[in-house]
């Protein structure tokens, strides 16, 4: 027994065991820290699903929006205040299609969307966009907000379907009664795009779903992102040219981390994991053996003196230690790398402005390429120049999942797609207007949105506003006069009544 104890003590005192023990302490510390900071990432090993869908910042914005709309709950409220409406030359046309929702939990989705959209904006910000709403029930009186006083007070253009024939109305009624969402949803999207395209001269067109919550800095950061995309390369000449002269379709304001994962096809290290571990082990062993050889050549055993041994904890670069480092320690830390989740790592992170690992004007503006994994249609801002082609594609296809149709169009043309890395929207609509199961609606979620803090968002809003160059948007305005009431043309095109846009 005494011999065994002495053997155990002797084994524990070897450099290899000490190296493993020290590494284990560091590994466990990183593991615990990751549990604390990465629990929101749905593709990390530390994901906590129990409280992930609890609303935090969204509640702050819901309350702010409700307080804002309450100011206009009186039908006699002043609706002519120019501070509450768009200027004659808006930078954006912002469009919503909203339908009546029967479930009581969903009744306030739309009003919360509009309230959070507008709450906290400066008069200059509000003047920068035209707000258009399509009440997409054939009988708009079904919608609880149709006659709400704040609608006429705050929205630039709110209406049901305008300028359609009896035959078109009958077709829409059939689609509505059949709950043919894949057909009617496409038609409504066409209608909104066409309405904005023809009724305003806004160089950018934003389409939002009616069950989202907006961060207070949504507009300021969107404007900075758009002007960065509009300016060519690194110069600051004001002209209608995108970054690197590459045409782009949209800037995404919402995406879900549900689709942001390691992929075998795109990520070689992950797709060849066994080989990756073998390469890491081999590389570690090779490097340490070379270091050992160089030290031996200098007449050293890795610890040049007894005094040095005290702060190296008795570690020694002998063969057992090298074996432990290459076969145990290095693979263990590589496992932590994969366990963190791809977009938790600095190299891939989308939530940093001025990312030192990827310096560029786009990164400084918080904008990142997202040609893949972009879901869904909660909030997209389109380059006006690309809208006619998109309308024609949607009209040609006629039915389907609108987000997939948009992605396929951008891939086919091809057109670049971008996103704000730090989302400015949250999807709160767990009661889908299209009959989607709650579990599927729940997966369409910005997992990090709820950790925003009001003071920090306000500071970002003020900083972004200081960076907005309004001359960029004036320079991008198309020539000609806007033609109001043209949303019906988009609908007619969708129904096959009008030829494609030119």
C-alpha positions as CSV (number, residue, x, y, z in Angstrom):
1,X,0.0,0.0,0.0
2,X,2.8,2.3,0.9
3,X,4.6,1.5,-2.3
4,X,1.4,2.3,-4.3
5,X,1.0,5.6,-2.5
6,X,4.6,6.5,-3.2
7,X,4.1,5.5,-6.9
8,X,1.0,7.7,-7.1
9,X,2.8,10.6,-5.6
10,X,5.8,10.1,-7.9
11,X,3.4,9.9,-10.9
12,X,1.6,13.0,-9.9
13,X,4.9,14.9,-9.7
14,X,5.9,14.1,-13.2
15,X,5.9,17.0,-15.7
16,X,3.4,15.3,-18.0
17,X,0.8,14.9,-15.2
18,X,1.4,18.4,-13.9
19,X,0.9,19.8,-17.5
20,X,-2.4,17.9,-17.8
21,X,-3.6,19.0,-14.4
22,X,-2.8,22.7,-15.1
23,X,-4.4,22.5,-18.5
24,X,-7.5,20.9,-16.9
25,X,-7.9,23.8,-14.5
26,X,-7.7,26.3,-17.5
27,X,-10.1,24.1,-19.5
28,X,-12.7,23.9,-16.8
29,X,-12.4,27.7,-16.2
30,X,-13.1,28.3,-19.9
31,X,-15.9,25.8,-19.9
32,X,-17.6,27.5,-16.9
33,X,-17.0,31.0,-18.4
34,X,-18.6,29.8,-21.7
35,X,-21.6,28.5,-19.9
36,X,-22.0,32.0,-18.5
37,X,-21.6,34.1,-21.7
38,X,-22.6,31.7,-24.6
39,X,-25.9,30.4,-23.3
40,X,-27.9,32.3,-25.9
41,X,-26.2,30.7,-28.9
42,X,-28.5,27.9,-30.1
43,X,-25.6,26.1,-31.7
44,X,-23.2,26.2,-28.7
45,X,-22.8,23.3,-26.3
46,X,-23.9,25.8,-23.5
47,X,-27.4,26.7,-24.9
48,X,-30.0,27.1,-22.2
49,X,-33.5,26.8,-23.7
50,X,-35.4,27.3,-20.4
51,X,-35.4,31.1,-20.3
52,X,-34.1,31.9,-23.8
53,X,-37.5,33.2,-25.1
54,X,-38.2,35.5,-22.1
55,X,-38.6,39.0,-23.4
56,X,-36.4,41.7,-21.8
57,X,-35.4,44.6,-24.1
58,X,-38.5,43.8,-26.2
59,X,-40.7,44.6,-23.2
60,X,-39.0,47.9,-22.7
61,X,-39.7,48.8,-26.4
62,X,-43.3,47.5,-26.2
63,X,-44.0,49.8,-23.3
64,X,-42.3,52.8,-24.9
65,X,-44.3,52.2,-28.1
66,X,-47.6,51.8,-26.2
67,X,-46.9,55.0,-24.3
68,X,-46.2,56.8,-27.6
69,X,-49.4,55.6,-29.3
70,X,-51.4,56.5,-26.2
71,X,-50.7,60.2,-27.0
72,X,-52.8,59.8,-30.1
73,X,-55.6,57.8,-28.7
74,X,-57.9,60.8,-28.9
75,X,-59.7,61.1,-32.3
76,X,-59.3,64.9,-32.0
77,X,-55.5,64.6,-31.8
78,X,-53.7,66.9,-34.2
79,X,-52.9,65.0,-37.3
80,X,-51.3,67.8,-39.3
81,X,-48.1,68.0,-37.3
82,X,-45.3,67.7,-39.8
83,X,-43.0,66.3,-37.2
84,X,-45.2,63.1,-37.3
85,X,-44.9,62.5,-41.0
86,X,-42.4,62.1,-43.9
87,X,-40.8,64.9,-45.7
88,X,-41.2,65.4,-49.4
89,X,-38.0,63.6,-50.1
90,X,-37.7,60.6,-47.8
91,X,-34.7,58.4,-47.7
92,X,-36.8,55.3,-47.0
93,X,-40.2,54.0,-47.8
94,X,-41.3,51.8,-44.9
95,X,-44.1,49.4,-45.7
96,X,-46.2,46.9,-43.6
97,X,-48.9,44.5,-44.6
98,X,-51.0,43.6,-41.6
99,X,-53.9,41.2,-41.2
100,X,-56.5,40.7,-38.4
101,X,-55.4,38.1,-35.9
102,X,-58.1,36.3,-34.0
103,X,-56.0,35.1,-31.1
104,X,-56.1,37.5,-28.1
105,X,-52.4,37.2,-27.5
106,X,-51.7,38.4,-31.0
107,X,-54.1,41.3,-31.0
108,X,-51.5,44.0,-30.2
109,X,-48.7,42.7,-32.5
110,X,-49.2,45.4,-35.1
111,X,-49.7,48.3,-32.8
112,X,-46.6,47.3,-30.9
113,X,-44.7,47.1,-34.1
114,X,-45.7,50.6,-35.1
115,X,-45.3,52.0,-31.6
116,X,-41.7,50.6,-31.2
117,X,-40.9,51.8,-34.8
118,X,-41.7,55.4,-33.9
119,X,-41.0,55.7,-30.2
120,X,-37.9,57.7,-29.5
121,X,-37.2,59.0,-33.0
122,X,-36.1,62.6,-33.5
123,X,-38.2,64.8,-35.9
124,X,-35.4,64.5,-38.4
125,X,-35.4,60.8,-38.2
126,X,-39.2,60.6,-38.6
127,X,-39.1,62.9,-41.6
128,X,-36.6,60.6,-43.3
129,X,-39.1,57.8,-44.1
130,X,-42.6,57.4,-45.6
131,X,-44.7,55.0,-43.6
132,X,-47.1,53.0,-45.7
133,X,-49.5,50.3,-44.3
134,X,-51.7,47.8,-46.2
135,X,-54.5,46.5,-44.2
136,X,-54.5,43.2,-46.1
137,X,-58.1,42.0,-45.3
138,X,-60.6,42.5,-48.0
139,X,-62.8,44.0,-45.2
140,X,-60.3,46.1,-43.3
141,X,-62.8,46.6,-40.6
142,X,-61.9,43.2,-39.3
143,X,-58.6,44.6,-38.1
144,X,-58.8,46.0,-34.6
145,X,-56.5,48.9,-35.6
146,X,-58.3,50.0,-38.8
147,X,-60.1,52.9,-37.2
148,X,-57.5,53.6,-34.4
149,X,-56.9,57.4,-34.1
150,X,-53.1,56.9,-34.1
151,X,-53.3,55.4,-37.6
152,X,-54.4,58.7,-39.3
153,X,-52.2,60.7,-36.9
154,X,-48.9,58.8,-37.5
155,X,-49.0,56.8,-40.8
156,X,-48.4,58.6,-44.1
157,X,-50.6,56.2,-46.1
158,X,-52.9,53.6,-44.6
159,X,-55.5,51.8,-46.6
160,X,-56.9,48.5,-47.8
161,X,-56.6,47.3,-51.4
162,X,-57.1,50.3,-53.6
163,X,-57.9,50.5,-57.3
164,X,-58.7,46.9,-57.9
165,X,-61.6,45.5,-60.0
166,X,-64.4,43.2,-58.9
167,X,-62.6,40.2,-60.5
168,X,-59.5,41.0,-58.6
169,X,-61.4,41.4,-55.4
170,X,-63.1,38.1,-56.0
171,X,-59.7,36.3,-56.5
172,X,-58.4,37.9,-53.3
173,X,-61.5,36.8,-51.4
174,X,-61.0,33.3,-52.6
175,X,-57.4,33.2,-51.5
176,X,-58.3,34.7,-48.1
177,X,-61.1,32.2,-47.5
178,X,-58.9,29.3,-48.6
179,X,-56.1,30.6,-46.4
180,X,-53.8,30.3,-49.4
181,X,-51.0,32.1,-47.7
182,X,-48.3,31.1,-50.2
183,X,-50.2,32.9,-52.9
184,X,-51.7,35.8,-51.1
185,X,-48.5,36.5,-49.2
186,X,-46.6,36.9,-52.4
187,X,-49.3,39.2,-53.8
188,X,-49.2,41.4,-50.7
189,X,-45.4,41.7,-50.9
190,X,-45.6,42.7,-54.6
191,X,-48.3,45.3,-53.7
192,X,-46.1,46.9,-51.0
193,X,-43.0,47.0,-53.2
194,X,-44.9,48.5,-56.1
195,X,-46.7,51.0,-53.8
196,X,-43.4,52.3,-52.4
197,X,-41.6,52.2,-55.8
198,X,-44.3,54.3,-57.6
199,X,-45.7,56.5,-54.8
200,X,-42.3,57.8,-53.4
201,X,-38.9,58.6,-54.8
202,X,-37.2,57.0,-51.8
203,X,-33.9,55.4,-52.9
204,X,-34.5,52.5,-50.4
205,X,-37.6,50.4,-49.7
206,X,-38.1,48.6,-46.5
207,X,-40.7,45.9,-46.0
208,X,-41.5,44.7,-42.5
209,X,-43.8,42.0,-41.1
210,X,-46.4,43.2,-38.5
211,X,-45.2,41.2,-35.5
212,X,-41.8,42.6,-34.8
213,X,-40.3,44.9,-32.1
214,X,-37.8,47.7,-33.1
215,X,-34.8,48.7,-31.1
216,X,-34.6,52.4,-30.5
217,X,-31.5,52.7,-32.8
218,X,-33.1,50.8,-35.7
219,X,-33.3,53.8,-38.1
220,X,-30.0,55.5,-37.3
221,X,-28.0,52.3,-37.7
222,X,-29.9,51.4,-40.8
223,X,-29.2,54.7,-42.4
224,X,-25.5,54.4,-41.6
225,X,-25.5,50.9,-43.1
226,X,-27.3,52.0,-46.3
227,X,-25.0,55.0,-46.9
228,X,-22.0,52.8,-46.5
229,X,-23.3,50.4,-49.0
230,X,-24.1,53.3,-51.4
231,X,-20.7,54.8,-51.3
232,X,-18.1,53.3,-53.6
233,X,-15.0,51.5,-52.1
234,X,-12.9,53.7,-49.8
235,X,-13.5,57.1,-51.3
236,X,-16.3,59.3,-50.1
237,X,-17.6,60.6,-53.5
238,X,-21.4,60.8,-53.3
239,X,-22.8,58.8,-56.2
240,X,-25.2,55.9,-56.7
241,X,-22.6,53.1,-56.6
242,X,-22.5,50.2,-54.2
243,X,-19.4,49.0,-52.3
244,X,-16.9,47.4,-54.7
245,X,-19.3,48.2,-57.6
246,X,-21.2,45.0,-56.8
247,X,-25.0,45.2,-57.2
248,X,-26.8,44.3,-54.0
249,X,-30.4,43.5,-53.3
250,X,-31.1,44.2,-49.6
251,X,-29.8,45.1,-46.2
252,X,-31.3,42.6,-43.6
253,X,-32.3,44.1,-40.3
254,X,-33.3,40.8,-38.8
255,X,-31.9,37.3,-39.0
256,X,-32.1,34.3,-36.7
257,X,-29.1,32.5,-35.3
258,X,-31.1,29.3,-35.8
259,X,-29.4,28.9,-39.2
260,X,-26.0,30.2,-38.1
261,X,-24.1,27.0,-37.5
262,X,-21.1,25.0,-38.4
263,X,-21.5,23.4,-41.8
264,X,-19.7,20.5,-43.3
265,X,-19.8,21.9,-46.8
266,X,-18.6,25.4,-46.0
267,X,-16.4,24.8,-42.9
268,X,-13.5,22.5,-43.8
269,X,-12.3,22.1,-40.2
270,X,-15.8,21.0,-39.1
271,X,-16.6,18.8,-42.1
272,X,-13.3,16.9,-41.6
273,X,-13.3,16.9,-37.8
274,X,-11.4,13.7,-37.3
275,X,-8.7,14.9,-39.7
276,X,-8.7,18.3,-38.0
277,X,-8.0,16.7,-34.6
278,X,-5.3,14.6,-36.1
279,X,-3.7,17.6,-37.7
280,X,-3.8,19.6,-34.5
281,X,-2.2,16.7,-32.5
282,X,0.5,16.2,-35.1
283,X,1.2,19.9,-35.4
284,X,1.4,20.3,-31.6
285,X,3.8,17.3,-31.3
286,X,6.0,18.6,-34.2
287,X,6.3,22.1,-32.8
288,X,7.1,20.9,-29.3
289,X,9.6,18.4,-30.6
290,X,11.3,21.1,-32.6
291,X,11.4,23.3,-29.5
292,X,12.8,20.4,-27.4
293,X,15.5,19.8,-30.0
294,X,16.5,23.4,-30.1
295,X,16.8,23.5,-26.3
296,X,18.8,20.3,-26.2
297,X,21.1,21.8,-28.9
298,X,21.7,24.6,-26.5
299,X,22.5,22.2,-23.7
300,X,19.2,22.7,-21.9
301,X,16.6,20.3,-20.6
302,X,13.8,22.8,-20.9
303,X,14.3,24.2,-17.4
304,X,17.6,26.0,-17.4
305,X,17.9,26.4,-13.6
306,X,16.4,25.4,-10.3
307,X,15.1,29.0,-9.9
308,X,13.2,28.8,-13.1
309,X,11.7,25.5,-12.1
310,X,9.8,27.2,-9.3
311,X,7.6,29.4,-11.6
312,X,7.1,26.7,-14.3
313,X,5.5,24.4,-11.7
314,X,8.0,21.7,-12.4
315,X,7.0,21.4,-16.0
316,X,9.6,19.9,-18.3
317,X,9.5,19.4,-22.1
318,X,10.2,15.7,-22.0
319,X,8.7,13.1,-24.3
320,X,5.7,12.1,-21.9
321,X,4.8,15.8,-21.6
322,X,4.9,16.3,-25.4
323,X,2.7,13.2,-25.8
324,X,0.2,14.5,-23.2
325,X,0.1,17.9,-24.9
326,X,-0.4,16.5,-28.4
327,X,-2.8,13.7,-27.6
328,X,-4.8,15.1,-24.7
329,X,-4.4,18.9,-24.1
330,X,-4.5,20.2,-27.7
331,X,-7.6,18.1,-28.7
332,X,-9.4,19.1,-25.5
333,X,-9.0,22.8,-26.3
334,X,-9.9,22.2,-29.9
335,X,-13.2,20.7,-28.6
336,X,-13.9,23.9,-26.7
337,X,-13.4,25.7,-30.1
338,X,-16.2,23.7,-31.7
339,X,-18.4,23.7,-28.6
340,X,-18.5,27.5,-28.6
341,X,-20.5,27.6,-31.8
342,X,-19.2,29.2,-35.1
343,X,-20.6,32.7,-34.6
344,X,-19.5,33.0,-31.0
345,X,-15.9,33.0,-32.2
346,X,-14.2,36.4,-33.0
347,X,-13.3,35.3,-36.5
348,X,-17.0,34.9,-37.4
349,X,-18.8,37.2,-34.9
350,X,-21.3,39.5,-36.5
351,X,-22.0,41.7,-33.5
352,X,-18.9,43.9,-33.5
353,X,-18.5,47.3,-35.0
354,X,-15.0,48.1,-36.1
355,X,-14.0,44.4,-35.8
356,X,-10.1,44.4,-35.8
357,X,-10.1,40.9,-37.3
358,X,-12.0,42.1,-40.4
359,X,-11.3,45.8,-40.8
360,X,-13.4,47.5,-43.4
361,X,-15.9,50.4,-43.9
362,X,-18.7,47.8,-43.8
363,X,-17.6,46.3,-40.5
364,X,-17.2,49.8,-39.0
365,X,-20.9,50.4,-39.9
366,X,-21.9,47.1,-38.4
367,X,-22.7,45.6,-41.9
368,X,-21.7,42.1,-42.9
369,X,-22.2,40.0,-46.1
370,X,-25.0,37.5,-45.7
371,X,-25.4,35.7,-49.0
372,X,-26.4,32.5,-47.1
373,X,-28.3,31.7,-43.9
374,X,-30.5,34.8,-44.1
375,X,-33.9,34.2,-42.7
376,X,-36.6,35.5,-42.9
377,X,-38.7,38.5,-44.2
378,X,-39.2,40.2,-40.9
379,X,-37.3,43.2,-42.0
380,X,-35.5,43.8,-45.4
381,X,-34.4,47.1,-46.9
382,X,-34.1,46.9,-50.7
383,X,-32.1,48.9,-53.1
384,X,-34.7,50.7,-55.2
385,X,-32.8,49.9,-58.4
386,X,-33.3,46.2,-57.9
387,X,-37.1,46.4,-57.0
388,X,-38.5,46.1,-60.6
389,X,-36.6,42.9,-61.2
390,X,-37.6,41.4,-57.9
391,X,-41.3,42.3,-58.5
392,X,-41.1,40.6,-61.9
393,X,-39.6,37.4,-60.4
394,X,-42.2,37.3,-57.6
395,X,-45.0,37.9,-60.2
396,X,-43.6,35.1,-62.4
397,X,-43.3,32.5,-59.6
398,X,-46.7,33.5,-58.2
399,X,-46.6,31.5,-55.0
400,X,-44.3,30.1,-52.4
401,X,-42.3,31.1,-49.4
402,X,-41.5,34.8,-50.0
403,X,-38.1,34.7,-48.3
404,X,-36.9,31.7,-50.3
405,X,-38.1,33.3,-53.5
406,X,-36.1,36.4,-52.7
407,X,-33.0,34.4,-51.9
408,X,-33.2,32.4,-55.1
409,X,-33.7,35.6,-57.2
410,X,-30.6,37.2,-55.6
411,X,-28.5,34.0,-56.2
412,X,-29.7,33.7,-59.8
413,X,-29.0,37.3,-60.9
414,X,-26.6,37.4,-58.9
415,X,-26.9,40.1,-56.3
416,X,-25.1,40.6,-53.0
417,X,-27.0,40.5,-49.7
418,X,-26.0,42.2,-46.4
419,X,-27.2,42.3,-42.8
420,X,-26.7,44.4,-39.7
421,X,-24.7,42.1,-37.6
422,X,-26.3,43.4,-34.4
423,X,-30.0,42.9,-35.2
424,X,-32.4,45.9,-34.7
425,X,-35.6,43.8,-34.8
426,X,-37.1,41.1,-32.7
427,X,-39.8,38.7,-34.0
428,X,-42.3,38.3,-31.2
429,X,-45.1,36.8,-33.2
430,X,-45.5,33.3,-31.8
431,X,-49.1,33.3,-33.0
432,X,-48.6,33.1,-36.7
433,X,-51.0,34.8,-39.2
434,X,-50.2,32.0,-41.7
435,X,-51.0,29.0,-39.6
436,X,-47.4,28.2,-38.8
437,X,-46.9,26.0,-35.8
438,X,-45.8,27.8,-32.6
439,X,-42.6,25.8,-32.4
440,X,-41.6,26.9,-35.9
441,X,-42.5,30.6,-35.3
442,X,-40.5,30.4,-32.1
443,X,-37.3,29.4,-34.0
444,X,-37.6,32.7,-36.0
445,X,-36.0,34.6,-33.2
446,X,-33.0,37.0,-32.6
447,X,-31.5,35.2,-29.6
448,X,-29.2,38.1,-28.6
449,X,-31.7,40.9,-29.0
450,X,-33.1,40.6,-25.5
451,X,-29.7,41.4,-23.9
452,X,-29.7,44.9,-25.2
453,X,-29.8,47.7,-22.6
454,X,-31.7,50.9,-23.1
455,X,-28.9,53.3,-22.2
456,X,-26.4,51.5,-24.5
457,X,-28.9,51.5,-27.4
458,X,-29.5,55.2,-26.9
459,X,-25.8,55.9,-27.0
460,X,-25.5,53.8,-30.3
461,X,-28.4,55.8,-31.7
462,X,-26.8,59.1,-31.0
463,X,-23.5,58.0,-32.4
464,X,-25.0,56.6,-35.5
465,X,-27.0,59.8,-36.1
466,X,-23.8,61.8,-36.0
467,X,-22.5,59.6,-38.8
468,X,-25.5,60.0,-41.1
469,X,-24.7,62.1,-44.2
470,X,-28.1,63.2,-45.5
471,X,-26.5,64.4,-48.8
472,X,-25.9,60.8,-49.7
473,X,-29.6,60.0,-49.7
474,X,-30.5,63.2,-51.6
475,X,-28.0,62.3,-54.3
476,X,-29.5,58.8,-54.6
477,X,-33.1,60.1,-55.3
478,X,-34.3,59.1,-58.8
479,X,-35.5,61.8,-61.2
480,X,-39.2,62.2,-61.9
481,X,-42.3,62.6,-59.9
482,X,-43.8,60.0,-57.7
483,X,-47.2,58.6,-58.8
484,X,-49.4,57.9,-55.8
485,X,-51.8,54.9,-55.6
486,X,-49.7,52.5,-57.6
487,X,-49.8,49.5,-55.2
488,X,-52.7,48.2,-57.2
489,X,-50.5,47.9,-60.3
490,X,-48.2,45.6,-58.4
491,X,-51.2,43.5,-57.3
492,X,-52.5,43.4,-60.9
493,X,-49.1,42.2,-62.0
494,X,-49.2,39.5,-59.4
495,X,-52.6,38.4,-60.6
496,X,-51.3,38.4,-64.2
497,X,-53.3,41.4,-65.3
498,X,-50.5,43.7,-66.2
499,X,-47.2,43.1,-68.0
500,X,-43.9,43.1,-66.1
501,X,-42.3,46.3,-65.0
502,X,-39.6,47.7,-67.3
